[in-house]
Amino acid sequence: MYGYEVCEIIKSNKDTAHISVIFITAKQDTESIVKGFKIGASDYVSKPFNEHELMSRLNYHLELITTKRELEISAANLQEKNDTIMQSIRYAEKLQEAMLPSADDLNPSFKNHFIYFKPLQNLSGDFYWSKSTPKATYFAIGDSMGHGVPGALLSMVGINALNDIFEQDHNISPADMLTQLRKKEQTVFSSTAGIMHDSIDIAVCKFCTETKQMEFSGANLNMIIIGNHDINVDFESKHLTKTQQDDKHLIHIPGNKNTIGKNLIVEPFTNIEIEIKENDKVYLFSDGYRDQFGGNKGQKFKKKRFIELLLRISNLPFKDQKEELDKTMNNWKGEHYQIDDITVIGLQPF
C-alpha cells in the first residue's frame, strides 16, 4: 500500500482524522508534494532524512495538535457561556415585554393607537407605560440612557417607580409624577456605585375622560399634537412651535430640559394643560427616530423631517401610520446601522 493510500485512509476516518501525517519521501517534485498536501499530509521530509530534522518537525506538529485541542476546548467553553448569556437575555426580553402595556391593555383607554417600537438590540432602554382609572388614563414614554442590558435595567427601574407613584396617588399630575420619579431615581442613583450619571428622559400625559382635557409634562422629551383646529396651550416657550398644512394644525410642545437623574441645575417640572378635541392625535417619541443617520448624505433624520412625516401620515388609519413610519425609516437608514432604540407612539384619546 502506497503512502498516499495510507494517508487517505487515516484522514477519511473520523477517529484518526486528527492525526498529523508526515511523509518521508524521495519524491521532491512539486506535483508529488502538492498531491500529498491535498490528501491531508501535514508535512514531508526528504530522503535521506536527518533524525534531528524529523524529530523537530514531529515536535512542532505535536505542539500544533495540542494548541488546536486547547483552542477547541476554549471555543466550546465560550460557546456554552454565550448560549447561557443569550438564554438569559431572551428571558429578560420576555420579562421586559411583559412589563410593557399590550395593544389589548390600551384598547379600552384609547379610540385608536399604534406603538412603533424598534429596539437596537434584544433589550431596550426605551419603554412605555400606562395606567387607567374611571376618570383618567395616564401614558408615559421613557428613554433610558444607553441601550441593551444597561438601558433595559434602567427602564425596569423607571417602570417600577411609575407603578409605585401611581399606586400612592391615582389623581397625580404629570409634573408631580415626574417630581416624585426624580426623587426616587436620585435615591437609587446616589446609593448605587457606578450609575451616578445614568438618567431617564420621560414624557407623561394624563387624559381626563370627563373634561376631555389632557395634561403633559416632559423631562427632556417632547410631544406633538395634530388636529383640524388651532390647538391652544396655556404655555409659553421659545421651543414651542406651531405648523399648519392645509386644514391640519400641528403643535410641538417641549418638555423641561431636566432629565430624571443627575442635572447641573434642578428645575421644577412644568404641568401643561391642553384641551383635546375629538379625533386629535397625540404623538410621543424618543430621540431614536430623528437621530438616525441615513439618506444620500448620511445625515440625521432631524426634527423638521419628522414633523413633515407626521403631518403627511396623520390622516391615515393608525395601522397604516405605523407601517409608513417603518417604511420611511428603513428607506432612510438604507445601509447605515441603527444607532439607538426607536419608539414612536400614536394616540387618539377621544
LUMLUM-562462 format. One record per residue (C-alpha): residue in three letters; x, y, z. Coordinates in steps of 0.001 Angstrom, whole numbers, plus 524288, in hexadecimal, padded with zeros to 5 digits. Layout:
% residues N
AlaXYZ;...
END
This chain:
% residues 350
Met800008000080000;Tyr8058780D337FC01;Gly807548187880553;Tyr7FCBD820447FE6B;Glu7F2D481561800C8;Val7F68D8142180F1F;Cys7F501822CE810E6;Glu7E79C822A180A59;Ile7E30A8178E81351;Ile7E7BA81EC881F74;Lys7E15E82B9281B7A;Ser7D48F8257181723;Asn7D22B81F518248E;Lys7CC4E828D882E59;Asp7D35A821F083985;Thr7E0C8823CC8335D;Ala7DEC782FEC82AFD;His7E5268387183570;Ile7F2298312783445;Ser7FCE2838BE82D77;Val803148317E8220A;Ile811298346081E50;Phe8162682E38811C7;Ile8242E8294481155;Thr8265082906802C1;Ala8306D829297F826;Lys826F8830797EF5E;Gln82A2783EC57EEF4;Asp822E0843437E2CE;Thr8185384D6D7E4A8;Glu80D52844CE7DF7D;Ser80FF2839FF7E984;Ile81149843867F4C3;Val8049E84A9B7F13D;Lys7FD7083D997EFEC;Gly801CF839AB7FD93;Phe7FCD98465C80381;Lys7EFEC845417FC2F;Ile7ECC4837F88021A;Gly7EFA383CEC80FC7;Ala7FE3883C29812A0;Ser8030E845EC81CAF;Asp8114B8460B8186E;Tyr81BE083E5581175;Val82A3E83AF98137B;Ser8330D837BC8080D;Lys83B5382B788079F;Pro84584829A280C2C;Phe840258302181850;Asn846DE835E882406;Glu8421F8307C83109;His842B783DB2837CD;Glu83AEC8440782CDF;Leu830948395D82DAA;Met82F4D83A9883C7E;Ser82E728495D83B86;Arg823638484E831B2;Leu81C7183E0983A08;Asn81D568468A8462E;Tyr818868524683E8B;His80C7084B16839BB;Leu809CE8455C8472B;Glu809D58532884C90;Leu800778573F841C0;Ile7F74484C0E84550;Thr7F7E084FA9853BF;Thr7F55185E01850CF;Lys7EA1385A83847BC;Arg7E3B98520585234;Glu7E54685CCC85C54;Leu7DEFF86688852F9;Glu7D3D385D228502E;Ile7D17485B6085EC6;Ser7D1E286A29860E0;Ala7C89D86C4685575;Ala7BF2D8622385AE9;Asn7BFA58689486855;Leu7BD57875F88625A;Gln7B200870BB85A56;Glu7AC0186AC386687;Lys7AD55877A186DDC;Asn7A7EF87F1F86234;Asp79C41875EC8616D;Thr799BA8781486FED;Ile79AAB886DC86E73;Met791B0886E98628C;Gln787EC87E5C869B9;Ser7880288813874FA;Ile7866D8938C86B97;Arg77AEF88CF1864CD;Tyr7749F88AB38720B;Ala77730898DE875E2;Glu7714A89D0D868DE;Lys764C2895CA86C48;Leu764AC89BF8879CA;Gln766418A98587404;Glu75BA78A6DC869F3;Ala752898A279874D9;Met754BE8AF6387C00;Leu7507A8B77787033;Pro741E58B98F86DBF;Ser73CA58B17E86270;Ala733408B5FD857E1;Asp728528AF1E85F48;Asp72BDC8B6DA86B7A;Leu72ABE8C3BC86408;Asn71E808C0D685C08;Pro714A78C456866DC;Ser71B8E8D140869AC;Phe71DC68D6D785C0C;Lys715408D83D85008;Asn720FC8D4C484785;His72F658D2AC849BE;Phe73BDF8CCF684437;Ile748DC8C94D84A4F;Tyr754E48C9D28419D;Phe75F448C37684A1D;Lys76C448BFDD843EB;Pro776FC8BC9984DD0;Leu785148BD5384965;Gln788028B05885008;Asn77FF48A59085643;Leu77DBD8AE0F86230;Ser779C78BC4C861B0;Gly77C8E8C88A8697A;Asp76FFA8CE50863F9;Phe763698CAD386AF0;Tyr755388CEF186BF1;Trp74B7F8CE1087714;Ser73CFD8CFF887926;Lys733248CF7588434;Ser724AB8D2CA884A4;Thr71A5E8D6B788E7A;Pro70BDB8D8EE88BD7;Lys70ED38E77588A43;Ala71BF68E7E188351;Thr7263B8E07E87BA4;Tyr734C38E2A487D7A;Phe73EC08DFD7872E7;Ala74D798E1788739D;Ile758D98DF0286A85;Gly766C78DDF586F8B;Asp774488DDF786981;Ser77E848D87D872C3;Met78CC08DBF087116;Gly7933C8D12786937;His78CFE8C567862D1;Gly78DE58B6A6863D3;Val78F338B1048717D;Pro7930C8BDB6878B3;Gly7880F8C5628725E;Ala77E3F8BA7F874FC;Leu781DC8BA2188366;Leu77FBF8C8CB88465;Ser772BE8C79C87D48;Met76E1C8BD6388706;Val772098C64C8923E;Gly76A198D12188BCE;Ile75E0F8C89F8898E;Asn75E0B8C3A889789;Ala75F858D17E89CBA;Leu7540F8D64689466;Asn74BB28CB1A8997F;Asp74F088CEA28A79A;Ile74C138DD138A57A;Phe73F0C8DA2689EFD;Glu73AF08D0D18A9CD;Gln73D308DB8E8B3D6;Asp735028E5AB8AC82;His72B668E2318A1A0;Asn728F98F08689E8D;Ile736EB8F59289E29;Ser73ABF8FF97893DB;Pro745388FC1D889C6;Ala74E6D9068088F51;Asp74CF99014B89D28;Met74EF88F398897FA;Leu75BEA8F7B7891EE;Thr75FCB8FEAB89E77;Gln75D368F2618A663;Leu7644B8EA4289C2F;Arg7701E8F33689D11;Lys770918F18A8ABD4;Lys76FD78E2CD8AAA0;Glu77A2A8E22389FFF;Gln783708EB3C8A743;Thr782B88E2068B2D4;Val785D78D65E8AA2E;Phe7909D8DD278A28E;Ser7973F8E3188AE71;Ser797718D62B8B5BE;Thr79BDD8CD958AA83;Ala7AA2D8CE178A6C5;Gly7AD388D05189893;Ile7A0488D5EE893C1;Met7A1118E3C189902;His7A0288E97D88B52;Asp795938E07F88608;Ser788888E6C98830B;Ile77B0C8E51787D23;Asp774638EEAD873F6;Ile765B08ED488754D;Ala758D48F38187135;Val74C128F161878A1;Cys73E378F426873F3;Lys7318C8F3D187B90;Phe724D98F2FA873D2;Cys718B28F6D687B96;Thr70CDF8EF50876BA;Glu702448F88087BCB;Thr70822905C887860;Lys70F0C901AC86BC5;Gln71AED908C48710E;Met728B1903BA870D3;Glu734839071B878FA;Phe7429390596874A9;Ser74FD99067D87AFB;Gly75CD2902828752A;Ala76A6D8FFEF87A4B;Asn772A59029486E35;Leu768528FC6D86559;Asn75E329039985D37;Met7508590158857CF;Ile749999042E84AF5;Ile73AE79060684935;Ile7344F9068683BDA;Gly7263190ACA83A02;Asn71CF89117583077;His71C7291DC6838C2;Asp725969279983EEA;Ile72A96920DA84B28;Asn72BA892A5985675;Val734F392819861B2;Asp736069309A86DBF;Phe744CB92FD186D5A;Glu74F8293845867B0;Ser75CDA9339F86359;Lys766369375A85890;His766F4928D68557B;Leu758329277E85379;Thr7555A92761844E1;Lys749019271783CA8;Thr747D99226C82EA0;Gln73C25922B282583;Gln73A7091AB981913;Asp72D4F91C4F81241;Asp7233A9196381CD8;Lys72D019128B825C1;His732539199E8319D;Leu73E5C9144C83888;Ile743DD918D38456F;His751069145D84AA3;Ile7513D915AC85979;Pro75E85914C68601F;Gly7613590E6F86D1D;Asn76A62913FB8775A;Lys778DE912C68746D;Asn77AF890B7988134;Thr77C0B8FCC988067;Ile778EF8F2C088AE4;Gly786458F0F0890EA;Lys791B98F9FC89322;Asn78FF09082088E89;Leu7991D913A68901C;Ile78D6F91C88892D9;Val7810A9167C89870;Glu774AC91D0989369;Pro7666C91A49896E3;Phe75EBE912CA88CB7;Thr7542191A5C88597;Asn7464C914FC88518;Ile73FD1918F68784A;Glu731109182487659;Ile72B7691661868AD;Glu71D7A91520863F6;Ile71C8E9094485B24;Lys711C49083A8510D;Glu70C368FC3084AA9;Asn7156D8F5E6840B5;Asp721688FD8984544;Lys72DB78F54684487;Val738528F56284EDA;Tyr746148F0BD84B95;Leu7508A8ED3585585;Phe75E258E90B85176;Ser76C0B8E68C855D4;Asp777688ECEF84EA7;Gly77AEF8E08784725;Tyr772F18E36B83AE0;Arg777938F14283870;Asp785CB8EE2083C05;Gln787128E2C383271;Phe791468E4D5827DD;Gly78DA18E236819BA;Gly789FA8E84680CC7;Asn7936E8EB57801CB;Lys79C598F37480A85;Gly79C248EB16816D1;Gln795478F5AF81EAB;Lys78C368F4BE82A4D;Phe77DA18F3FC8276F;Lys77B888FFE68303C;Lys76F93906A6835F0;Lys76B3390DA28296B;Arg76A059010E8217D;Phe763648FA4A82CE4;Ile758F8904F382DE2;Glu756C49049E81F26;Leu7555F8F5CF81FBC;Leu74B3F8F64A82AA3;Leu74380900B78235C;Arg7439E8F86881713;Ile73F048EBD681D8F;Ser7362A8F11A8285A;Asn7297A8EF1F820B0;Leu72C918E0E481DE3;Pro726F08D5E38262F;Phe72FC68D3A7831E1;Lys734438C65D82CE0;Asp7388F8CCD082023;Gln73F678D7CA8277E;Lys747CB8CDC582E6D;Glu74B008C70D8218D;Glu74EBB8D41581B56;Leu757B38D741826C3;Asp75E868CA3782518;Lys75F578CB5081647;Thr764A38D92A816EE;Met76EC88D57482125;Asn7738A8C9A78196A;Asn774A68D1B680CF6;Trp77BAA8DCA481429;Lys785028D3B081B6F;Gly788D18CBE580F5E;Glu796038C58C811CE;His798908CD6281E2D;Tyr798348C69782B51;Gln78D4B8C9A6834D4;Ile793A58D1C783F89;Asp7896E8D21284A5E;Asp77C958CC9484F28;Ile771468D25584766;Thr763AD8D49184D00;Val758448DC6B84799;Ile74AD08DBA184DF9;Gly73E658E09C8478B;Leu732308E2A384FE0;Gln7246D8E72784CBC;Pro71E9F8E96985A39;Phe7109C8ED0D85674;
END
